[in-house]
Amino acid sequence: MKGEIVDITRMRTAKIQEEKEIEELRNRIKELNNNKFWIEKEIQIAEFLIFSLEKEISPQAVVTALIEHELRDLDKE
């Protein structure tokens, strides 16, 4: 009987640890997805700046184009 109690306790402890690890992994995925979002935005801005510098676009046109680009991205979602 005592051995059974120890086994049940050990199984429950292992299950709690497993649930904790799963939650930590889910939180890490959320963090990575957030980082991914910001990295993609930085890439988009860098690409746009390269394009605008190569085409010698005015600052006002850059702002307008950035807004239009963001609106297109929102429509895709």
N, CA, C, O and CB atoms as a CASP TS submission, in Angstrom:
PFRMAT TS
TARGET T0000
AUTHOR 0000-0000-0000
METHOD Language model
MODEL 1
PARENT N/A
ATOM      1  N   MET     1       0.823  -1.192   0.000  1.00  0.00           N
ATOM      2  CA  MET     1       0.000   0.000   0.000  1.00  0.00           C
ATOM      3  C   MET     1       0.865   1.252   0.000  1.00  0.00           C
ATOM      4  O   MET     1       0.596   2.199  -0.739  1.00  0.00           O
ATOM      5  CB  MET     1      -0.936   0.000   1.202  1.00  0.00           C
ATOM      6  N   LYS     2       1.923   1.255   0.845  1.00  0.00           N
ATOM      7  CA  LYS     2       2.795   2.416   0.924  1.00  0.00           C
ATOM      8  C   LYS     2       3.484   2.656  -0.421  1.00  0.00           C
ATOM      9  O   LYS     2       3.637   3.803  -0.843  1.00  0.00           O
ATOM     10  CB  LYS     2       3.839   2.230   2.040  1.00  0.00           C
ATOM     11  N   GLY     3       3.895   1.592  -1.088  1.00  0.00           N
ATOM     12  CA  GLY     3       4.532   1.703  -2.399  1.00  0.00           C
ATOM     13  C   GLY     3       3.601   2.310  -3.428  1.00  0.00           C
ATOM     14  O   GLY     3       4.042   3.082  -4.280  1.00  0.00           O
ATOM     15  N   GLU     4       2.319   1.976  -3.365  1.00  0.00           N
ATOM     16  CA  GLU     4       1.336   2.523  -4.292  1.00  0.00           C
ATOM     17  C   GLU     4       1.171   4.020  -4.085  1.00  0.00           C
ATOM     18  O   GLU     4       1.053   4.771  -5.054  1.00  0.00           O
ATOM     19  CB  GLU     4      -0.008   1.817  -4.126  1.00  0.00           C
ATOM     20  N   ILE     5       1.160   4.460  -2.840  1.00  0.00           N
ATOM     21  CA  ILE     5       1.024   5.892  -2.531  1.00  0.00           C
ATOM     22  C   ILE     5       2.229   6.656  -3.074  1.00  0.00           C
ATOM     23  O   ILE     5       2.083   7.732  -3.655  1.00  0.00           O
ATOM     24  CB  ILE     5       0.886   6.119  -0.995  1.00  0.00           C
ATOM     25  N   VAL     6       3.402   6.097  -2.882  1.00  0.00           N
ATOM     26  CA  VAL     6       4.621   6.734  -3.383  1.00  0.00           C
ATOM     27  C   VAL     6       4.574   6.824  -4.899  1.00  0.00           C
ATOM     28  O   VAL     6       4.936   7.856  -5.464  1.00  0.00           O
ATOM     29  CB  VAL     6       5.877   5.957  -2.930  1.00  0.00           C
ATOM     30  N   ASP     7       4.136   5.768  -5.566  1.00  0.00           N
ATOM     31  CA  ASP     7       4.037   5.768  -7.022  1.00  0.00           C
ATOM     32  C   ASP     7       3.043   6.811  -7.509  1.00  0.00           C
ATOM     33  O   ASP     7       3.321   7.532  -8.467  1.00  0.00           O
ATOM     34  CB  ASP     7       3.634   4.388  -7.525  1.00  0.00           C
ATOM     35  N   ILE     8       1.889   6.898  -6.859  1.00  0.00           N
ATOM     36  CA  ILE     8       0.879   7.886  -7.244  1.00  0.00           C
ATOM     37  C   ILE     8       1.425   9.297  -7.035  1.00  0.00           C
ATOM     38  O   ILE     8       1.239  10.170  -7.882  1.00  0.00           O
ATOM     39  CB  ILE     8      -0.429   7.684  -6.431  1.00  0.00           C
ATOM     40  N   THR     9       2.089   9.515  -5.925  1.00  0.00           N
ATOM     41  CA  THR     9       2.686  10.822  -5.645  1.00  0.00           C
ATOM     42  C   THR     9       3.746  11.162  -6.689  1.00  0.00           C
ATOM     43  O   THR     9       3.805  12.292  -7.174  1.00  0.00           O
ATOM     44  CB  THR     9       3.304  10.844  -4.232  1.00  0.00           C
ATOM     45  N   ARG    10       4.568  10.202  -7.030  1.00  0.00           N
ATOM     46  CA  ARG    10       5.616  10.404  -8.024  1.00  0.00           C
ATOM     47  C   ARG    10       5.000  10.706  -9.394  1.00  0.00           C
ATOM     48  O   ARG    10       5.490  11.574 -10.117  1.00  0.00           O
ATOM     49  CB  ARG    10       6.531   9.160  -8.105  1.00  0.00           C
ATOM     50  N   MET    11       3.931   9.995  -9.750  1.00  0.00           N
ATOM     51  CA  MET    11       3.265  10.220 -11.034  1.00  0.00           C
ATOM     52  C   MET    11       2.656  11.620 -11.079  1.00  0.00           C
ATOM     53  O   MET    11       2.750  12.314 -12.091  1.00  0.00           O
ATOM     54  CB  MET    11       2.174   9.153 -11.276  1.00  0.00           C
ATOM     55  N   ARG    12       2.034  12.023  -9.978  1.00  0.00           N
ATOM     56  CA  ARG    12       1.407  13.348  -9.915  1.00  0.00           C
ATOM     57  C   ARG    12       2.462  14.445 -10.011  1.00  0.00           C
ATOM     58  O   ARG    12       2.251  15.449 -10.692  1.00  0.00           O
ATOM     59  CB  ARG    12       0.597  13.504  -8.611  1.00  0.00           C
ATOM     60  N   THR    13       3.578  14.263  -9.346  1.00  0.00           N
ATOM     61  CA  THR    13       4.678  15.233  -9.406  1.00  0.00           C
ATOM     62  C   THR    13       5.208  15.344 -10.833  1.00  0.00           C
ATOM     63  O   THR    13       5.466  16.445 -11.319  1.00  0.00           O
ATOM     64  CB  THR    13       5.819  14.828  -8.441  1.00  0.00           C
ATOM     65  N   ALA    14       5.369  14.217 -11.494  1.00  0.00           N
ATOM     66  CA  ALA    14       5.847  14.214 -12.880  1.00  0.00           C
ATOM     67  C   ALA    14       4.850  14.930 -13.791  1.00  0.00           C
ATOM     68  O   ALA    14       5.251  15.678 -14.682  1.00  0.00           O
ATOM     69  CB  ALA    14       6.077  12.767 -13.372  1.00  0.00           C
ATOM     70  N   LYS    15       3.566  14.706 -13.574  1.00  0.00           N
ATOM     71  CA  LYS    15       2.528  15.347 -14.383  1.00  0.00           C
ATOM     72  C   LYS    15       2.538  16.859 -14.192  1.00  0.00           C
ATOM     73  O   LYS    15       2.403  17.609 -15.158  1.00  0.00           O
ATOM     74  CB  LYS    15       1.148  14.784 -14.028  1.00  0.00           C
ATOM     75  N   ILE    16       2.697  17.306 -12.950  1.00  0.00           N
ATOM     76  CA  ILE    16       2.755  18.744 -12.674  1.00  0.00           C
ATOM     77  C   ILE    16       3.974  19.362 -13.355  1.00  0.00           C
ATOM     78  O   ILE    16       3.880  20.448 -13.927  1.00  0.00           O
ATOM     79  CB  ILE    16       2.797  19.008 -11.149  1.00  0.00           C
ATOM     80  N   GLN    17       5.101  18.687 -13.297  1.00  0.00           N
ATOM     81  CA  GLN    17       6.321  19.178 -13.944  1.00  0.00           C
ATOM     82  C   GLN    17       6.137  19.258 -15.459  1.00  0.00           C
ATOM     83  O   GLN    17       6.572  20.220 -16.092  1.00  0.00           O
ATOM     84  CB  GLN    17       7.517  18.266 -13.601  1.00  0.00           C
ATOM     85  N   GLU    18       5.501  18.260 -16.027  1.00  0.00           N
ATOM     86  CA  GLU    18       5.241  18.238 -17.470  1.00  0.00           C
ATOM     87  C   GLU    18       4.339  19.404 -17.861  1.00  0.00           C
ATOM     88  O   GLU    18       4.600  20.075 -18.860  1.00  0.00           O
ATOM     89  CB  GLU    18       4.595  16.896 -17.890  1.00  0.00           C
ATOM     90  N   GLU    19       3.296  19.653 -17.098  1.00  0.00           N
ATOM     91  CA  GLU    19       2.391  20.771 -17.379  1.00  0.00           C
ATOM     92  C   GLU    19       3.126  22.105 -17.290  1.00  0.00           C
ATOM     93  O   GLU    19       2.877  23.009 -18.088  1.00  0.00           O
ATOM     94  CB  GLU    19       1.204  20.759 -16.404  1.00  0.00           C
ATOM     95  N   LYS    20       4.026  22.226 -16.326  1.00  0.00           N
ATOM     96  CA  LYS    20       4.819  23.442 -16.177  1.00  0.00           C
ATOM     97  C   LYS    20       5.715  23.651 -17.400  1.00  0.00           C
ATOM     98  O   LYS    20       5.815  24.768 -17.908  1.00  0.00           O
ATOM     99  CB  LYS    20       5.671  23.376 -14.893  1.00  0.00           C
ATOM    100  N   GLU    21       6.356  22.601 -17.869  1.00  0.00           N
ATOM    101  CA  GLU    21       7.219  22.682 -19.043  1.00  0.00           C
ATOM    102  C   GLU    21       6.425  23.065 -20.287  1.00  0.00           C
ATOM    103  O   GLU    21       6.890  23.862 -21.102  1.00  0.00           O
ATOM    104  CB  GLU    21       7.936  21.353 -19.267  1.00  0.00           C
ATOM    105  N   ILE    22       5.234  22.502 -20.434  1.00  0.00           N
ATOM    106  CA  ILE    22       4.369  22.832 -21.576  1.00  0.00           C
ATOM    107  C   ILE    22       4.006  24.313 -21.540  1.00  0.00           C
ATOM    108  O   ILE    22       4.055  24.985 -22.570  1.00  0.00           O
ATOM    109  CB  ILE    22       3.081  21.958 -21.567  1.00  0.00           C
ATOM    110  N   GLU    23       3.649  24.821 -20.388  1.00  0.00           N
ATOM    111  CA  GLU    23       3.295  26.236 -20.254  1.00  0.00           C
ATOM    112  C   GLU    23       4.489  27.128 -20.585  1.00  0.00           C
ATOM    113  O   GLU    23       4.328  28.151 -21.251  1.00  0.00           O
ATOM    114  CB  GLU    23       2.789  26.533 -18.832  1.00  0.00           C
ATOM    115  N   GLU    24       5.680  26.754 -20.129  1.00  0.00           N
ATOM    116  CA  GLU    24       6.891  27.514 -20.448  1.00  0.00           C
ATOM    117  C   GLU    24       7.148  27.530 -21.953  1.00  0.00           C
ATOM    118  O   GLU    24       7.530  28.561 -22.506  1.00  0.00           O
ATOM    119  CB  GLU    24       8.103  26.922 -19.714  1.00  0.00           C
ATOM    120  N   LEU    25       6.940  26.398 -22.612  1.00  0.00           N
ATOM    121  CA  LEU    25       7.128  26.334 -24.061  1.00  0.00           C
ATOM    122  C   LEU    25       6.096  27.195 -24.787  1.00  0.00           C
ATOM    123  O   LEU    25       6.430  27.869 -25.762  1.00  0.00           O
ATOM    124  CB  LEU    25       7.039  24.880 -24.547  1.00  0.00           C
ATOM    125  N   ARG    26       4.869  27.179 -24.331  1.00  0.00           N
ATOM    126  CA  ARG    26       3.826  28.027 -24.945  1.00  0.00           C
ATOM    127  C   ARG    26       4.177  29.511 -24.787  1.00  0.00           C
ATOM    128  O   ARG    26       4.003  30.296 -25.720  1.00  0.00           O
ATOM    129  CB  ARG    26       2.434  27.737 -24.303  1.00  0.00           C
ATOM    130  N   ASN    27       4.667  29.887 -23.619  1.00  0.00           N
ATOM    131  CA  ASN    27       5.073  31.276 -23.402  1.00  0.00           C
ATOM    132  C   ASN    27       6.245  31.651 -24.303  1.00  0.00           C
ATOM    133  O   ASN    27       6.302  32.765 -24.822  1.00  0.00           O
ATOM    134  CB  ASN    27       5.448  31.502 -21.932  1.00  0.00           C
ATOM    135  N   ARG    28       7.175  30.725 -24.488  1.00  0.00           N
ATOM    136  CA  ARG    28       8.322  30.979 -25.372  1.00  0.00           C
ATOM    137  C   ARG    28       7.866  31.160 -26.817  1.00  0.00           C
ATOM    138  O   ARG    28       8.396  32.004 -27.538  1.00  0.00           O
ATOM    139  CB  ARG    28       9.342  29.825 -25.282  1.00  0.00           C
ATOM    140  N   ILE    29       6.891  30.373 -27.234  1.00  0.00           N
ATOM    141  CA  ILE    29       6.350  30.518 -28.595  1.00  0.00           C
ATOM    142  C   ILE    29       5.718  31.891 -28.764  1.00  0.00           C
ATOM    143  O   ILE    29       5.912  32.535 -29.795  1.00  0.00           O
ATOM    144  CB  ILE    29       5.309  29.409 -28.896  1.00  0.00           C
ATOM    145  N   LYS    30       4.972  32.344 -27.779  1.00  0.00           N
ATOM    146  CA  LYS    30       4.368  33.684 -27.843  1.00  0.00           C
ATOM    147  C   LYS    30       5.440  34.754 -27.968  1.00  0.00           C
ATOM    148  O   LYS    30       5.313  35.680 -28.768  1.00  0.00           O
ATOM    149  CB  LYS    30       3.502  33.951 -26.596  1.00  0.00           C
ATOM    150  N   GLU    31       6.489  34.624 -27.178  1.00  0.00           N
ATOM    151  CA  GLU    31       7.591  35.586 -27.210  1.00  0.00           C
ATOM    152  C   GLU    31       8.283  35.582 -28.572  1.00  0.00           C
ATOM    153  O   GLU    31       8.587  36.643 -29.118  1.00  0.00           O
ATOM    154  CB  GLU    31       8.607  35.273 -26.101  1.00  0.00           C
ATOM    155  N   LEU    32       8.530  34.405 -29.115  1.00  0.00           N
ATOM    156  CA  LEU    32       9.181  34.294 -30.421  1.00  0.00           C
ATOM    157  C   LEU    32       8.309  34.877 -31.530  1.00  0.00           C
ATOM    158  O   LEU    32       8.814  35.538 -32.438  1.00  0.00           O
ATOM    159  CB  LEU    32       9.506  32.832 -30.728  1.00  0.00           C
ATOM    160  N   ASN    33       7.000  34.633 -31.456  1.00  0.00           N
ATOM    161  CA  ASN    33       6.095  35.204 -32.455  1.00  0.00           C
ATOM    162  C   ASN    33       6.077  36.716 -32.386  1.00  0.00           C
ATOM    163  O   ASN    33       6.006  37.385 -33.417  1.00  0.00           O
ATOM    164  CB  ASN    33       4.688  34.664 -32.268  1.00  0.00           C
ATOM    165  N   ASN    34       6.140  37.258 -31.186  1.00  0.00           N
ATOM    166  CA  ASN    34       6.192  38.713 -31.034  1.00  0.00           C
ATOM    167  C   ASN    34       7.490  39.255 -31.632  1.00  0.00           C
ATOM    168  O   ASN    34       7.476  40.258 -32.346  1.00  0.00           O
ATOM    169  CB  ASN    34       6.075  39.113 -29.540  1.00  0.00           C
ATOM    170  N   ASN    35       8.609  38.592 -31.342  1.00  0.00           N
ATOM    171  CA  ASN    35       9.887  39.004 -31.925  1.00  0.00           C
ATOM    172  C   ASN    35       9.848  38.910 -33.448  1.00  0.00           C
ATOM    173  O   ASN    35      10.367  39.781 -34.145  1.00  0.00           O
ATOM    174  CB  ASN    35      11.032  38.142 -31.371  1.00  0.00           C
ATOM    175  N   LYS    36       9.238  37.857 -33.949  1.00  0.00           N
ATOM    176  CA  LYS    36       9.118  37.656 -35.400  1.00  0.00           C
ATOM    177  C   LYS    36       8.367  38.817 -36.034  1.00  0.00           C
ATOM    178  O   LYS    36       8.762  39.312 -37.090  1.00  0.00           O
ATOM    179  CB  LYS    36       8.400  36.323 -35.713  1.00  0.00           C
ATOM    180  N   PHE    37       7.296  39.251 -35.401  1.00  0.00           N
ATOM    181  CA  PHE    37       6.503  40.371 -35.913  1.00  0.00           C
ATOM    182  C   PHE    37       7.381  41.607 -36.068  1.00  0.00           C
ATOM    183  O   PHE    37       7.376  42.247 -37.119  1.00  0.00           O
ATOM    184  CB  PHE    37       5.310  40.673 -34.977  1.00  0.00           C
ATOM    185  N   TRP    38       8.140  41.947 -35.014  1.00  0.00           N
ATOM    186  CA  TRP    38       8.953  43.161 -35.052  1.00  0.00           C
ATOM    187  C   TRP    38      10.118  43.039 -36.016  1.00  0.00           C
ATOM    188  O   TRP    38      10.498  44.028 -36.644  1.00  0.00           O
ATOM    189  CB  TRP    38       9.469  43.486 -33.670  1.00  0.00           C
ATOM    190  N   ILE    39      10.691  41.865 -36.149  1.00  0.00           N
ATOM    191  CA  ILE    39      11.777  41.669 -37.115  1.00  0.00           C
ATOM    192  C   ILE    39      11.242  41.848 -38.537  1.00  0.00           C
ATOM    193  O   ILE    39      11.894  42.478 -39.370  1.00  0.00           O
ATOM    194  CB  ILE    39      12.420  40.258 -36.947  1.00  0.00           C
ATOM    195  N   GLU    40      10.068  41.303 -38.815  1.00  0.00           N
ATOM    196  CA  GLU    40       9.464  41.468 -40.139  1.00  0.00           C
ATOM    197  C   GLU    40       9.197  42.939 -40.434  1.00  0.00           C
ATOM    198  O   GLU    40       9.384  43.386 -41.565  1.00  0.00           O
ATOM    199  CB  GLU    40       8.157  40.665 -40.240  1.00  0.00           C
ATOM    200  N   LYS    41       8.761  43.698 -39.424  1.00  0.00           N
ATOM    201  CA  LYS    41       8.515  45.130 -39.612  1.00  0.00           C
ATOM    202  C   LYS    41       9.822  45.858 -39.913  1.00  0.00           C
ATOM    203  O   LYS    41       9.853  46.729 -40.783  1.00  0.00           O
ATOM    204  CB  LYS    41       7.839  45.735 -38.361  1.00  0.00           C
ATOM    205  N   GLU    42      10.891  45.520 -39.215  1.00  0.00           N
ATOM    206  CA  GLU    42      12.195  46.148 -39.467  1.00  0.00           C
ATOM    207  C   GLU    42      12.675  45.867 -40.884  1.00  0.00           C
ATOM    208  O   GLU    42      13.218  46.747 -41.552  1.00  0.00           O
ATOM    209  CB  GLU    42      13.235  45.651 -38.456  1.00  0.00           C
ATOM    210  N   ILE    43      12.470  44.629 -41.337  1.00  0.00           N
ATOM    211  CA  ILE    43      12.859  44.261 -42.700  1.00  0.00           C
ATOM    212  C   ILE    43      12.057  45.079 -43.707  1.00  0.00           C
ATOM    213  O   ILE    43      12.618  45.602 -44.670  1.00  0.00           O
ATOM    214  CB  ILE    43      12.648  42.744 -42.943  1.00  0.00           C
ATOM    215  N   GLN    44      10.751  45.191 -43.490  1.00  0.00           N
ATOM    216  CA  GLN    44       9.906  45.969 -44.399  1.00  0.00           C
ATOM    217  C   GLN    44      10.354  47.423 -44.467  1.00  0.00           C
ATOM    218  O   GLN    44      10.408  48.014 -45.545  1.00  0.00           O
ATOM    219  CB  GLN    44       8.445  45.895 -43.960  1.00  0.00           C
ATOM    220  N   ILE    45      10.673  47.992 -43.317  1.00  0.00           N
ATOM    221  CA  ILE    45      11.108  49.392 -43.292  1.00  0.00           C
ATOM    222  C   ILE    45      12.435  49.550 -44.021  1.00  0.00           C
ATOM    223  O   ILE    45      12.605  50.480 -44.809  1.00  0.00           O
ATOM    224  CB  ILE    45      11.235  49.898 -41.842  1.00  0.00           C
ATOM    225  N   ALA    46      13.372  48.648 -43.762  1.00  0.00           N
ATOM    226  CA  ALA    46      14.677  48.723 -44.440  1.00  0.00           C
ATOM    227  C   ALA    46      14.517  48.589 -45.953  1.00  0.00           C
ATOM    228  O   ALA    46      15.140  49.327 -46.716  1.00  0.00           O
ATOM    229  CB  ALA    46      15.624  47.623 -43.912  1.00  0.00           C
ATOM    230  N   GLU    47      13.682  47.649 -46.378  1.00  0.00           N
ATOM    231  CA  GLU    47      13.452  47.475 -47.822  1.00  0.00           C
ATOM    232  C   GLU    47      12.821  48.717 -48.419  1.00  0.00           C
ATOM    233  O   GLU    47      13.192  49.139 -49.514  1.00  0.00           O
ATOM    234  CB  GLU    47      12.556  46.255 -48.089  1.00  0.00           C
ATOM    235  N   PHE    48      11.877  49.300 -47.712  1.00  0.00           N
ATOM    236  CA  PHE    48      11.213  50.488 -48.215  1.00  0.00           C
ATOM    237  C   PHE    48      12.175  51.666 -48.277  1.00  0.00           C
ATOM    238  O   PHE    48      12.158  52.431 -49.242  1.00  0.00           O
ATOM    239  CB  PHE    48      10.014  50.832 -47.345  1.00  0.00           C
ATOM    240  N   LEU    49      13.014  51.818 -47.254  1.00  0.00           N
ATOM    241  CA  LEU    49      13.982  52.915 -47.263  1.00  0.00           C
ATOM    242  C   LEU    49      14.975  52.774 -48.405  1.00  0.00           C
ATOM    243  O   LEU    49      15.326  53.762 -49.050  1.00  0.00           O
ATOM    244  CB  LEU    49      14.726  52.975 -45.937  1.00  0.00           C
ATOM    245  N   ILE    50      15.427  51.556 -48.657  1.00  0.00           N
ATOM    246  CA  ILE    50      16.325  51.329 -49.794  1.00  0.00           C
ATOM    247  C   ILE    50      15.635  51.737 -51.091  1.00  0.00           C
ATOM    248  O   ILE    50      16.210  52.440 -51.922  1.00  0.00           O
ATOM    249  CB  ILE    50      16.765  49.843 -49.861  1.00  0.00           C
ATOM    250  N   PHE    51      14.405  51.287 -51.246  1.00  0.00           N
ATOM    251  CA  PHE    51      13.637  51.615 -52.453  1.00  0.00           C
ATOM    252  C   PHE    51      13.483  53.127 -52.597  1.00  0.00           C
ATOM    253  O   PHE    51      13.719  53.683 -53.670  1.00  0.00           O
ATOM    254  CB  PHE    51      12.248  50.940 -52.413  1.00  0.00           C
ATOM    255  N   SER    52      13.083  53.792 -51.500  1.00  0.00           N
ATOM    256  CA  SER    52      12.834  55.238 -51.575  1.00  0.00           C
ATOM    257  C   SER    52      14.129  56.021 -51.842  1.00  0.00           C
ATOM    258  O   SER    52      14.108  57.024 -52.555  1.00  0.00           O
ATOM    259  CB  SER    52      12.183  55.731 -50.268  1.00  0.00           C
ATOM    260  N   LEU    53      15.248  55.569 -51.275  1.00  0.00           N
ATOM    261  CA  LEU    53      16.514  56.250 -51.540  1.00  0.00           C
ATOM    262  C   LEU    53      16.970  56.036 -52.977  1.00  0.00           C
ATOM    263  O   LEU    53      17.484  56.953 -53.618  1.00  0.00           O
ATOM    264  CB  LEU    53      17.590  55.764 -50.574  1.00  0.00           C
ATOM    265  N   GLU    54      16.779  54.824 -53.477  1.00  0.00           N
ATOM    266  CA  GLU    54      17.168  54.547 -54.866  1.00  0.00           C
ATOM    267  C   GLU    54      16.319  55.342 -55.848  1.00  0.00           C
ATOM    268  O   GLU    54      16.816  55.757 -56.895  1.00  0.00           O
ATOM    269  CB  GLU    54      17.046  53.049 -55.167  1.00  0.00           C
ATOM    270  N   LYS    55      15.076  55.554 -55.534  1.00  0.00           N
ATOM    271  CA  LYS    55      14.156  56.279 -56.429  1.00  0.00           C
ATOM    272  C   LYS    55      14.093  57.767 -56.114  1.00  0.00           C
ATOM    273  O   LYS    55      13.386  58.516 -56.789  1.00  0.00           O
ATOM    274  CB  LYS    55      12.758  55.685 -56.337  1.00  0.00           C
ATOM    275  N   GLU    56      14.839  58.205 -55.077  1.00  0.00           N
ATOM    276  CA  GLU    56      14.884  59.607 -54.664  1.00  0.00           C
ATOM    277  C   GLU    56      13.483  60.166 -54.410  1.00  0.00           C
ATOM    278  O   GLU    56      13.110  61.212 -54.942  1.00  0.00           O
ATOM    279  CB  GLU    56      15.594  60.445 -55.725  1.00  0.00           C
ATOM    280  N   ILE    57      12.725  59.456 -53.595  1.00  0.00           N
ATOM    281  CA  ILE    57      11.364  59.857 -53.255  1.00  0.00           C
ATOM    282  C   ILE    57      11.405  60.903 -52.146  1.00  0.00           C
ATOM    283  O   ILE    57      12.229  60.807 -51.236  1.00  0.00           O
ATOM    284  CB  ILE    57      10.517  58.631 -52.823  1.00  0.00           C
ATOM    285  N   SER    58      10.527  61.896 -52.213  1.00  0.00           N
ATOM    286  CA  SER    58      10.479  62.958 -51.204  1.00  0.00           C
ATOM    287  C   SER    58      10.016  62.393 -49.854  1.00  0.00           C
ATOM    288  O   SER    58       9.323  61.377 -49.812  1.00  0.00           O
ATOM    289  CB  SER    58       9.534  64.102 -51.662  1.00  0.00           C
ATOM    290  N   PRO    59      10.401  63.053 -48.749  1.00  0.00           N
ATOM    291  CA  PRO    59       9.965  62.589 -47.424  1.00  0.00           C
ATOM    292  C   PRO    59       8.443  62.491 -47.294  1.00  0.00           C
ATOM    293  O   PRO    59       7.938  61.555 -46.674  1.00  0.00           O
ATOM    294  CB  PRO    59      10.499  63.522 -46.354  1.00  0.00           C
ATOM    295  N   GLN    60       7.718  63.431 -47.864  1.00  0.00           N
ATOM    296  CA  GLN    60       6.256  63.388 -47.801  1.00  0.00           C
ATOM    297  C   GLN    60       5.725  62.163 -48.546  1.00  0.00           C
ATOM    298  O   GLN    60       4.795  61.504 -48.080  1.00  0.00           O
ATOM    299  CB  GLN    60       5.650  64.680 -48.392  1.00  0.00           C
ATOM    300  N   ALA    61       6.306  61.868 -49.683  1.00  0.00           N
ATOM    301  CA  ALA    61       5.886  60.691 -50.449  1.00  0.00           C
ATOM    302  C   ALA    61       6.224  59.412 -49.685  1.00  0.00           C
ATOM    303  O   ALA    61       5.484  58.431 -49.756  1.00  0.00           O
ATOM    304  CB  ALA    61       6.561  60.679 -51.843  1.00  0.00           C
ATOM    305  N   VAL    62       7.344  59.423 -48.953  1.00  0.00           N
ATOM    306  CA  VAL    62       7.725  58.257 -48.156  1.00  0.00           C
ATOM    307  C   VAL    62       6.674  57.992 -47.089  1.00  0.00           C
ATOM    308  O   VAL    62       6.238  56.853 -46.917  1.00  0.00           O
ATOM    309  CB  VAL    62       9.113  58.463 -47.506  1.00  0.00           C
ATOM    310  N   VAL    63       6.262  59.038 -46.369  1.00  0.00           N
ATOM    311  CA  VAL    63       5.261  58.886 -45.318  1.00  0.00           C
ATOM    312  C   VAL    63       3.946  58.368 -45.906  1.00  0.00           C
ATOM    313  O   VAL    63       3.338  57.449 -45.357  1.00  0.00           O
ATOM    314  CB  VAL    63       5.033  60.228 -44.590  1.00  0.00           C
ATOM    315  N   THR    64       3.522  58.943 -46.994  1.00  0.00           N
ATOM    316  CA  THR    64       2.279  58.518 -47.651  1.00  0.00           C
ATOM    317  C   THR    64       2.365  57.056 -48.073  1.00  0.00           C
ATOM    318  O   THR    64       1.430  56.285 -47.859  1.00  0.00           O
ATOM    319  CB  THR    64       1.981  59.407 -48.876  1.00  0.00           C
ATOM    320  N   ALA    65       3.488  56.681 -48.673  1.00  0.00           N
ATOM    321  CA  ALA    65       3.659  55.296 -49.125  1.00  0.00           C
ATOM    322  C   ALA    65       3.703  54.327 -47.947  1.00  0.00           C
ATOM    323  O   ALA    65       3.167  53.222 -48.035  1.00  0.00           O
ATOM    324  CB  ALA    65       4.939  55.163 -49.958  1.00  0.00           C
ATOM    325  N   LEU    66       4.339  54.731 -46.842  1.00  0.00           N
ATOM    326  CA  LEU    66       4.372  53.872 -45.653  1.00  0.00           C
ATOM    327  C   LEU    66       2.965  53.610 -45.129  1.00  0.00           C
ATOM    328  O   LEU    66       2.620  52.482 -44.777  1.00  0.00           O
ATOM    329  CB  LEU    66       5.233  54.511 -44.553  1.00  0.00           C
ATOM    330  N   ILE    67       2.166  54.660 -45.082  1.00  0.00           N
ATOM    331  CA  ILE    67       0.788  54.504 -44.616  1.00  0.00           C
ATOM    332  C   ILE    67       0.014  53.577 -45.541  1.00  0.00           C
ATOM    333  O   ILE    67      -0.710  52.695 -45.078  1.00  0.00           O
ATOM    334  CB  ILE    67       0.089  55.868 -44.526  1.00  0.00           C
ATOM    335  N   GLU    68       0.164  53.772 -46.828  1.00  0.00           N
ATOM    336  CA  GLU    68      -0.530  52.913 -47.795  1.00  0.00           C
ATOM    337  C   GLU    68      -0.071  51.458 -47.662  1.00  0.00           C
ATOM    338  O   GLU    68      -0.877  50.532 -47.748  1.00  0.00           O
ATOM    339  CB  GLU    68      -0.288  53.417 -49.234  1.00  0.00           C
ATOM    340  N   HIS    69       1.217  51.275 -47.455  1.00  0.00           N
ATOM    341  CA  HIS    69       1.763  49.922 -47.305  1.00  0.00           C
ATOM    342  C   HIS    69       1.161  49.232 -46.077  1.00  0.00           C
ATOM    343  O   HIS    69       0.768  48.068 -46.148  1.00  0.00           O
ATOM    344  CB  HIS    69       3.307  49.970 -47.191  1.00  0.00           C
ATOM    345  N   GLU    70       1.091  49.942 -44.965  1.00  0.00           N
ATOM    346  CA  GLU    70       0.515  49.378 -43.737  1.00  0.00           C
ATOM    347  C   GLU    70      -0.962  49.053 -43.940  1.00  0.00           C
ATOM    348  O   GLU    70      -1.441  48.026 -43.460  1.00  0.00           O
ATOM    349  CB  GLU    70       0.688  50.359 -42.553  1.00  0.00           C
ATOM    350  N   LEU    71      -1.673  49.903 -44.632  1.00  0.00           N
ATOM    351  CA  LEU    71      -3.098  49.641 -44.885  1.00  0.00           C
ATOM    352  C   LEU    71      -3.277  48.399 -45.745  1.00  0.00           C
ATOM    353  O   LEU    71      -4.203  47.617 -45.525  1.00  0.00           O
ATOM    354  CB  LEU    71      -3.759  50.850 -45.568  1.00  0.00           C
ATOM    355  N   ARG    72      -2.391  48.212 -46.729  1.00  0.00           N
ATOM    356  CA  ARG    72      -2.454  46.986 -47.543  1.00  0.00           C
ATOM    357  C   ARG    72      -2.189  45.758 -46.691  1.00  0.00           C
ATOM    358  O   ARG    72      -2.853  44.734 -46.852  1.00  0.00           O
ATOM    359  CB  ARG    72      -1.441  47.048 -48.699  1.00  0.00           C
ATOM    360  N   ASP    73      -1.226  45.851 -45.789  1.00  0.00           N
ATOM    361  CA  ASP    73      -0.930  44.716 -44.883  1.00  0.00           C
ATOM    362  C   ASP    73      -2.135  44.384 -44.013  1.00  0.00           C
ATOM    363  O   ASP    73      -2.419  43.211 -43.768  1.00  0.00           O
ATOM    364  CB  ASP    73       0.290  45.036 -43.984  1.00  0.00           C
ATOM    365  N   LEU    74      -2.841  45.399 -43.549  1.00  0.00           N
ATOM    366  CA  LEU    74      -4.031  45.160 -42.714  1.00  0.00           C
ATOM    367  C   LEU    74      -5.129  44.476 -43.525  1.00  0.00           C
ATOM    368  O   LEU    74      -5.849  43.623 -43.006  1.00  0.00           O
ATOM    369  CB  LEU    74      -4.560  46.491 -42.122  1.00  0.00           C
ATOM    370  N   ASP    75      -5.256  44.849 -44.795  1.00  0.00           N
ATOM    371  CA  ASP    75      -6.267  44.225 -45.652  1.00  0.00           C
ATOM    372  C   ASP    75      -5.964  42.745 -45.885  1.00  0.00           C
ATOM    373  O   ASP    75      -6.887  41.952 -46.072  1.00  0.00           O
ATOM    374  CB  ASP    75      -6.350  44.958 -46.996  1.00  0.00           C
ATOM    375  N   LYS    76      -4.681  42.361 -45.875  1.00  0.00           N
ATOM    376  CA  LYS    76      -4.281  40.971 -46.100  1.00  0.00           C
ATOM    377  C   LYS    76      -4.676  40.087 -44.926  1.00  0.00           C
ATOM    378  O   LYS    76      -4.929  38.895 -45.100  1.00  0.00           O
ATOM    379  CB  LYS    76      -2.775  40.881 -46.337  1.00  0.00           C
ATOM    380  N   GLU    77      -4.729  40.672 -43.721  1.00  0.00           N
ATOM    381  CA  GLU    77      -5.023  39.891 -42.518  1.00  0.00           C
ATOM    382  C   GLU    77      -6.467  39.650 -42.430  1.00  0.00           C
ATOM    383  O   GLU    77      -6.929  39.007 -41.487  1.00  0.00           O
ATOM    384  CB  GLU    77      -4.539  40.575 -41.267  1.00  0.00           C
TER
END
